[in-house]
């Protein structure tokens, strides 16, 4: 049976990261000593777990997601991981939340980049077509669509995650709406629609463009230019 003897300070160079506990064990041969390494909880470790879990969950389905794999790629023990997330399901929920934050950030960046060089309404459509014609942008939209569908499906099937997902989704939509309000106030968008309606159309454009092009392989630029002009009042 192990009993704690005393705390031993670590080498100076590792003092901020780990500490050791010396244990002794009674036996017929006398007393033997063992040194046990304890992994601390830290915000950095928690983010490491989430980052590695995002990669693993994107690459596989929920049923194939294992804590043992997260331990292997993160270098942290299962006890440390469970101290943050309590269960495998809790880690999956938190990982989907991280995925949605990533997807939302990409969508907002796309919108900001789209209008970064536009100063008047007659440049809007041209900038939209130029942006959407880039293979990298189309691939990102398709990737975002697939990930958002997975996140939404998980929210529908898992009430505990819905509590995390709802405020994140609302915050994302509000940020996109605010971006459109700025464009409308500057006269860059001459739409009779509200900023909120423009934001909903933008979200739909991203998702449906990626969906239809992924299924049919057909270039939808002309169709979406028409929708873009009608929605945003762009020439």
VEXTORGU-918201 format. One line per 3 residues: number of its first residue (from 1); for each residue x negated, y, z negated of N, C-alpha, C. Coordinates in steps of 0.02 Angstrom, whole numbers, padded with zeros to 5 digits. Atoms other than C-alpha are relative to their C-alpha. Example, Ala and Ser with C-alpha at 12.3 -4.5 7.8 and 13.67 -1.06 7.14 Angstrom:
<nodes>
1) -00045:-00059:00000:-00615:-00225:-00390:-00045:00060:00000; 00042:-00059:00003:-00684:-00053:-00357:00039:00055:-00037
</nodes>
This chain:
<nodes>
1) -00043:-00060:00000:00000:00000:00000:-00044:00062:00000; 00040:-00061:-00005:-00068:00169:00048:00026:00053:-00049; -00018:-00057:00042:-00069:00315:-00074:-00045:00058:00018
4) 00039:-00059:-00019:-00125:00493:-00043:-00053:00014:-00053; 00054:-00014:00046:-00293:00534:-00121:-00011:00075:-00005; 00008:-00072:-00001:-00329:00713:-00069:-00005:00024:00071
7) 00005:-00031:-00066:-00329:00832:00077:-00073:00016:00015; 00069:-00015:-00021:-00492:00849:00174:00003:00051:00055; -00002:-00050:-00053:-00518:01008:00273:-00035:-00024:00063
10) 00028:00022:-00063:-00557:00980:00457:-00061:00040:00019; 00055:-00041:-00026:-00710:01040:00553:00027:00069:00020; -00021:-00069:-00012:-00704:01228:00577:00030:00011:00069
13) -00022:-00010:-00069:-00681:01216:00765:00069:-00027:00013; -00065:00031:-00012:-00522:01113:00746:00051:00021:-00053; -00041:-00017:00058:-00448:01199:00593:00069:00024:00020
16) -00064:-00028:-00020:-00309:01286:00688:00045:-00051:00035; -00039:00048:-00040:-00251:01130:00778:00022:-00060:-00041; -00017:00062:00035:-00257:00979:00662:-00026:00002:-00071
19) 00031:00011:00065:-00289:00923:00485:00004:-00074:-00016; 00005:00070:00016:-00331:00756:00405:00025:-00014:-00071; -00019:00023:00067:-00260:00660:00257:-00039:-00064:-00014
22) 00038:00060:00019:-00372:00535:00168:00045:-00045:-00042; -00040:00049:00035:-00285:00378:00108:-00045:-00055:-00027; 00038:00058:00022:-00347:00235:00004:00047:-00059:-00008
25) -00038:00062:00003:-00289:00055:-00002:-00033:-00046:-00051; 00025:00048:00049:-00306:-00060:-00149:-00002:-00070:00030; 00006:00068:-00026:-00367:-00234:-00104:-00045:-00039:-00047
28) 00040:00043:00043:-00456:-00380:-00181:-00074:00019:00004; 00070:-00018:-00008:-00620:-00318:-00113:-00017:00068:-00026; 00014:-00067:00025:-00602:-00147:-00191:00045:00051:00033
31) -00038:-00054:-00030:-00546:00015:-00112:-00026:00014:00070; 00020:-00018:-00068:-00547:00047:00074:00033:00066:00019; -00025:-00066:-00017:-00521:00217:00154:00022:00001:00073
34) -00025:-00008:-00068:-00424:00267:00308:00014:00074:00011; -00013:-00070:-00016:-00411:00435:00395:00054:00003:00052; -00059:-00002:-00043:-00246:00479:00478:00005:00069:00031
37) -00007:-00064:-00036:-00224:00615:00610:00073:00019:00003; -00069:-00023:-00002:-00066:00716:00593:00007:00054:00054; -00011:-00049:-00053:00002:00811:00744:00049:00053:-00026
40) -00044:-00052:00026:00078:00979:00696:00055:00018:00049; -00052:-00028:-00043:00239:01052:00762:-00021:00071:00019; 00015:-00068:-00021:00214:01209:00863:00042:00017:00060
43) -00039:-00022:-00057:00305:01314:00991:-00033:-00022:00065; 00037:00021:-00060:00168:01272:01117:00013:-00073:00016; -00013:00071:-00011:00193:01085:01093:00071:-00011:00026
46) -00069:00007:-00022:00380:01103:01115:00006:00017:00074; -00004:-00020:-00071:00356:01194:01281:-00036:-00050:00044; 00035:00052:-00037:00231:01062:01337:00046:-00058:00014
49) -00048:00055:-00008:00362:00929:01307:00053:00017:00052; -00051:-00020:-00048:00493:01027:01404:-00027:00003:00071; 00029:-00005:-00067:00377:01062:01551:-00010:-00069:00030
52) 00011:00068:-00025:00330:00879:01567:00066:-00036:00012; -00066:00031:-00008:00511:00825:01545:00035:00024:00062; -00030:-00028:-00062:00567:00940:01686:-00026:-00039:00060
55) 00029:00037:-00056:00446:00855:01806:00026:-00071:00004; -00023:00070:00001:00499:00682:01750:00074:-00006:00019; -00072:00006:-00012:00686:00716:01756:00017:00018:00072
58) -00012:-00016:-00070:00678:00797:01928:-00017:-00059:00045; 00024:00056:-00042:00586:00644:01994:00041:-00063:-00008; -00038:00062:00012:00708:00516:01923:00069:00016:-00027
61) -00067:-00008:00027:00885:00489:01862:-00001:-00004:-00076; -00003:-00003:00073:00942:00510:01682:-00014:-00068:-00032; 00007:00067:00029:00948:00322:01651:-00072:-00024:-00001
64) 00070:00021:-00004:00764:00306:01698:-00047:00045:-00040; 00040:-00047:00039:00707:00447:01585:-00017:-00030:-00068; 00020:00034:00062:00605:00376:01439:-00045:00045:-00042
67) 00042:-00037:00046:00529:00457:01286:-00073:-00023:00005; 00068:00027:-00005:00379:00342:01306:-00039:00032:00057; 00033:-00032:-00057:00341:00421:01475:-00018:00072:-00018
70) 00014:-00069:00021:00353:00596:01400:-00061:00000:-00047; 00058:00006:00045:00231:00542:01263:-00065:-00008:00041; 00060:00015:-00040:00109:00477:01394:-00025:00061:00037
73) 00022:-00056:-00041:00107:00632:01503:-00014:00063:-00042; 00010:-00059:00042:00114:00759:01361:-00056:-00008:-00051; 00051:00013:00050:-00010:00674:01245:00024:00008:-00071
76) -00029:-00009:00067:00109:00697:01097:00037:-00063:-00021; -00032:00060:00026:00183:00563:00986:00076:00007:00002; -00074:00000:-00001:00366:00514:00987:00028:00035:-00062
79) -00025:-00032:00061:00384:00576:00807:00001:00076:00008; 00001:-00073:-00013:00333:00752:00861:00057:00019:00046; -00053:-00014:-00047:00454:00747:01007:00068:-00003:-00033
82) -00064:00006:00035:00597:00686:00899:00010:00054:-00052; -00007:-00054:00049:00560:00822:00771:00029:00063:00032; -00028:-00058:-00036:00606:00950:00904:00070:-00014:00026
85) -00061:00012:-00039:00747:00865:00997:00047:-00053:-00030; -00042:00046:00039:00817:00735:00874:00016:-00066:00035; -00019:00061:-00036:00861:00611:01011:-00021:00006:00073
88) 00014:00000:-00072:00828:00561:01191:00051:00043:00036; -00053:-00039:-00032:00996:00638:01240:-00011:00075:-00013; 00013:-00071:00015:00949:00800:01152:-00056:00028:00043
91) 00055:-00022:-00044:00787:00809:01252:00025:00007:00072; -00027:-00005:-00068:00882:00776:01415:00040:00064:00006; -00040:-00061:-00002:01004:00917:01374:-00046:00062:00005
94) 00045:-00058:00000:00862:01039:01337:-00039:00004:00065; 00036:00001:-00064:00771:00985:01495:00044:00026:00056; -00046:-00027:-00051:00924:01019:01603:00008:00076:-00008
97) -00003:-00073:00011:00934:01191:01522:-00061:00034:00030; 00061:-00027:-00029:00753:01222:01573:00004:00000:00076; -00007:00004:-00073:00791:01164:01750:00045:00055:00025
100) -00045:-00053:-00022:00937:01285:01763:-00034:00068:-00004; 00036:-00064:00005:00828:01429:01702:-00046:00009:00059; 00046:-00002:-00057:00702:01387:01838:00038:00015:00064
103) -00041:-00009:-00060:00837:01376:01972:00028:00071:00003; -00029:-00067:00002:00919:01538:01916:-00053:00053:00015; 00054:-00048:-00013:00752:01629:01917:-00018:00002:00074
106) 00014:00002:-00072:00720:01571:02096:00053:00038:00039; -00055:-00032:-00036:00891:01630:02153:-00003:00076:-00007; 00005:-00072:00012:00868:01801:02073:-00060:00030:00038
109) 00060:-00024:-00036:00693:01818:02148:00014:00005:00075; -00017:-00002:-00071:00762:01776:02321:00038:00064:00016; -00040:-00060:-00012:00888:01917:02307:-00043:00063:-00005
112) 00043:-00058:00008:00759:02041:02244:-00047:00008:00059; 00046:-00003:-00058:00637:01996:02384:00037:00018:00064; -00040:-00012:-00060:00777:02004:02512:00008:00075:00012
115) -00014:-00071:-00008:00810:02188:02478:-00058:00045:-00020; 00057:-00039:00025:00637:02242:02419:-00021:00054:00049; 00024:-00048:-00050:00595:02329:02583:00057:00035:00037
118) -00057:-00030:-00034:00771:02385:02630:00017:00067:-00033; -00016:-00067:00025:00812:02570:02613:00067:00026:00025; -00065:-00021:-00025:00973:02584:02713:00039:-00059:00027
121) -00045:00055:-00015:01122:02479:02763:-00015:-00035:00066; 00010:00032:-00066:01075:02449:02945:-00060:-00047:00002; 00057:00046:00003:00920:02353:02888:00017:-00066:-00036
124) -00017:00056:00044:01013:02229:02777:00003:-00066:00039; -00010:00062:-00037:01065:02100:02907:-00066:-00026:00029; 00064:00020:-00028:00895:02099:02991:-00045:-00031:-00052
127) 00041:00027:00055:00808:02070:02825:00026:-00068:-00022; -00031:00064:00019:00931:01932:02783:-00019:-00055:00049; 00016:00050:-00051:00902:01841:02947:-00073:-00018:-00002
130) 00072:00013:00003:00714:01860:02934:-00018:-00045:-00059; 00013:00040:00061:00714:01790:02757:00026:-00071:00009; -00031:00066:-00005:00832:01647:02795:-00029:-00044:00055
133) 00030:00039:-00054:00736:01595:02950:-00065:-00035:-00020; 00062:00030:00023:00584:01546:02848:00013:-00070:-00028; -00010:00070:00020:00568:01359:02822:-00007:-00007:-00076
136) 00012:00005:00072:00501:01383:02646:00061:00023:-00039; -00060:-00026:00033:00653:01487:02597:00057:-00050:00005; -00054:00050:-00008:00774:01359:02669:-00012:-00061:-00044
139) 00015:00057:00042:00685:01219:02579:00013:00015:-00074; -00013:-00020:00069:00693:01316:02415:00075:00002:-00015; -00073:-00003:00010:00879:01347:02438:00028:-00070:-00005
142) -00025:00069:00002:00908:01163:02473:-00019:-00034:-00067; 00022:00029:00064:00805:01113:02320:00042:00028:-00057; -00041:-00031:00052:00899:01238:02212:00070:-00029:-00001
145) -00068:00028:-00004:01065:01172:02274:00003:-00068:-00033; 00001:00068:00027:01021:00992:02231:-00007:00000:-00076; 00011:-00003:00072:00958:01038:02058:00061:00030:-00036
148) -00059:-00030:00032:01109:01148:02021:00058:-00050:-00001; -00053:00051:00001:01226:01007:02070:-00012:-00050:-00056; 00015:00047:00055:01136:00891:01949:00013:00031:-00068
151) -00011:-00034:00064:01140:01019:01809:00075:00006:-00014; -00073:-00008:00009:01326:01053:01838:00033:-00066:-00015; -00028:00066:00012:01366:00868:01844:-00014:-00022:-00072
154) 00017:00018:00069:01276:00842:01679:00042:00040:-00049; -00041:-00042:00045:01371:00987:01601:00071:-00026:-00004; -00069:00026:-00001:01538:00913:01656:00005:-00064:-00040
157) -00003:00066:00032:01496:00741:01588:-00025:00000:-00072; 00031:-00001:00066:01410:00797:01428:00020:00065:-00037; -00023:-00060:00036:01504:00919:01312:-00054:00035:-00040
160) 00053:-00032:00040:01350:00948:01204:-00043:00045:00043; 00040:-00042:-00044:01255:01014:01354:00041:00060:00026; -00042:-00056:-00023:01402:01121:01411:-00007:00061:-00045
163) 00008:-00055:00047:01376:01226:01255:-00064:00039:00015; 00062:-00033:-00019:01198:01264:01313:00006:00032:00069; -00002:-00019:-00071:01240:01280:01498:00043:00063:00011
166) -00047:-00055:-00012:01387:01402:01488:-00031:00069:-00009; 00030:-00066:00007:01293:01552:01415:-00057:00013:00049; 00054:-00009:-00049:01146:01521:01532:00029:00018:00068
169) -00031:-00013:-00065:01259:01518:01685:00030:00070:00002; -00030:-00067:00003:01351:01675:01630:-00054:00054:00002; 00054:-00049:00000:01188:01767:01597:-00030:00007:00070
172) 00026:-00002:-00068:01123:01720:01770:00047:00039:00046; -00048:-00034:-00043:01283:01779:01855:00001:00076:-00015; 00001:-00071:00017:01277:01944:01760:-00062:00034:00029
175) 00061:-00030:-00029:01097:01974:01817:00007:00010:00075; -00010:-00007:-00073:01143:01942:01999:00049:00057:00013; -00049:-00054:-00008:01294:02058:01980:-00034:00068:-00009
178) 00036:-00063:00013:01181:02195:01909:-00044:00019:00060; 00041:-00014:-00059:01065:02178:02059:00043:00029:00056; -00045:-00026:-00052:01212:02206:02177:00026:00069:-00017
181) -00022:-00067:00020:01271:02355:02076:-00051:00052:00019; 00053:-00046:-00020:01103:02437:02105:00001:00013:00075; 00000:-00007:-00073:01112:02403:02292:00060:00040:00024
184) -00060:-00038:-00019:01289:02471:02303:-00008:00074:-00019; 00009:-00069:00023:01246:02628:02203:-00051:00037:00044; 00049:-00032:-00045:01098:02661:02319:00025:00007:00071
187) -00027:-00004:-00068:01208:02645:02472:-00031:-00050:00048; 00030:00051:-00042:01108:02497:02537:00052:-00050:00022; -00057:00042:-00018:01265:02391:02533:00062:00044:00002
190) -00059:-00042:-00011:01421:02477:02602:00063:-00043:-00001; -00054:00049:00003:01548:02349:02544:00059:00028:-00039; -00059:-00017:00038:01727:02373:02488:00011:-00049:-00057
193) -00004:00049:00054:01699:02223:02374:-00037:00026:-00062; 00035:-00018:00062:01646:02242:02193:-00067:-00037:-00002; 00065:00033:00008:01470:02195:02137:00010:-00073:-00020
196) -00014:00068:00021:01544:02040:02055:00020:-00043:00059; -00021:00038:-00059:01627:01985:02218:-00060:-00012:00046; 00061:00009:-00041:01464:02015:02312:-00045:-00054:-00030
199) 00043:00049:00033:01371:01911:02183:00027:-00071:00012; -00029:00066:-00011:01493:01766:02203:-00011:-00023:00073; 00012:00017:-00070:01474:01772:02392:-00072:-00019:00011
202) 00071:00015:-00006:01285:01774:02378:-00015:-00071:-00026; 00010:00067:00028:01288:01620:02266:00027:-00053:00049; -00030:00047:-00048:01403:01533:02391:-00041:-00007:00063
205) 00042:00003:-00060:01292:01579:02538:-00060:-00046:-00010; 00059:00042:00012:01140:01500:02459:00017:-00074:-00002; -00018:00070:00010:01227:01340:02409:00026:-00032:00064
208) -00032:00030:-00059:01331:01312:02565:-00047:-00002:00060; 00048:00002:-00055:01193:01358:02688:-00045:-00061:-00007; 00044:00058:00011:01077:01230:02611:00037:-00065:00009
211) -00040:00061:-00005:01217:01101:02602:00015:-00017:00073; -00020:00014:-00069:01279:01117:02781:-00061:-00014:00045; 00058:00011:-00042:01108:01131:02859:-00033:-00067:-00016
214) 00028:00064:00020:01048:00981:02758:00037:-00059:00029; -00041:00055:-00026:01192:00875:02820:-00001:-00002:00076; -00008:-00001:-00073:01206:00932:03002:-00065:00014:00037
217) 00061:-00020:-00035:01032:00997:03040:00012:00058:00048; -00019:-00054:-00046:01120:01142:03128:-00020:00067:-00029; 00020:-00067:00021:01054:01320:03120:00063:00043:-00008
220) -00061:-00038:00014:01191:01423:03037:-00011:00076:-00003; 00016:-00071:00006:01108:01593:03054:00055:00044:00027; -00052:-00043:-00030:01239:01668:03172:00063:00003:-00042
223) -00061:00002:00040:01384:01610:03064:-00008:00040:-00064; 00009:-00034:00063:01309:01677:02905:-00014:00074:00009; 00008:-00072:-00015:01259:01843:02985:00070:00032:00004
226) -00068:-00026:-00005:01444:01865:03025:00031:00008:-00070; -00026:-00003:00068:01492:01826:02844:-00035:00055:-00039; 00040:-00050:00036:01353:01937:02779:00024:00070:00018
229) -00023:-00066:-00022:01412:02085:02883:00068:00017:-00029; -00067:-00012:00024:01593:02066:02831:00002:00011:-00076; 00000:-00005:00073:01553:02045:02646:-00036:00063:-00026
232) 00042:-00053:00026:01417:02175:02624:00003:00064:00040; -00008:-00061:-00040:01468:02301:02756:-00064:00019:00036; 00063:-00013:-00033:01298:02284:02837:00008:-00001:00075
235) -00004:-00003:-00073:01272:02327:03020:-00044:-00053:00033
</nodes>
